[in-house]
């Protein structure tokens, strides 16, 4: 998606540790018009995949997932990073390591909301090392749900996670694919 690349070049900032700051439009201050364009593109890319639910991890993926779910006309579920009193009964859980925070989370979803009847689109803002997606796929495995696709706003191709998922036969679509980035330059995969 050319518009995503342009936004990254115009508004993004590369920080030490391969961190791309896009808080001005994606994951803190959300450009809602642009979010709608992203959702339309994801809905188009996954229109033929039989998706009946969108799944993400709190927090930055929720806005994207909600917009995609509205565009596709399907429910949106998010995995909580901590078990809370309002997630009771049977749950599925997986350990996820956060690249950004360098912390492990035990993400959970209620078995009431993720079932073997679901064909799921996994949605997230970034794909770096793939840990969040591995956790979401594990939740789907526990529920007997099928992963129908993976929708990513920005993929850091230099980590290799997206290519590994594609090699496993997963339908992965990223709106911007970054080959490399330095403080002064971001190079996109063509």
C-alpha angles and dihedrals in degrees: 000000000000092000091061092051090049092050091050092050093045102039109013125098127201112223129190115284096041092289116153111202111211098154092126092071113004121031110019109012103032122209095215095192090054090044088058091052090050091051092050091051093049091047089053094047093050099033093114098043099088094239115179100167139030120216129191140153123253132284124013095026095055098082092048092045092049092051091048092047091051092048092048094040094235134121121267124221126186129198112233117228092221133031108253134189091257092060102072137155122027116000140175117226140184136178114244126187113215113222092197097048099028089226136121120237129190100221119201141190129182116253085228090072105037117052143158088265091068127101101192136207109206111213131188140155096235138023110199115140096353098241095128091050092047088054093048091048089051090053089051091048091052090050094045088240120147121236105228097179149333122240117194128179096204126012123196097213093186088072091060096218095118093049091049090052092048090049088056088057098258118149100235122177123181124184092213125023113198116202095182141345138194133173089273104033144036117197118199127207110250 
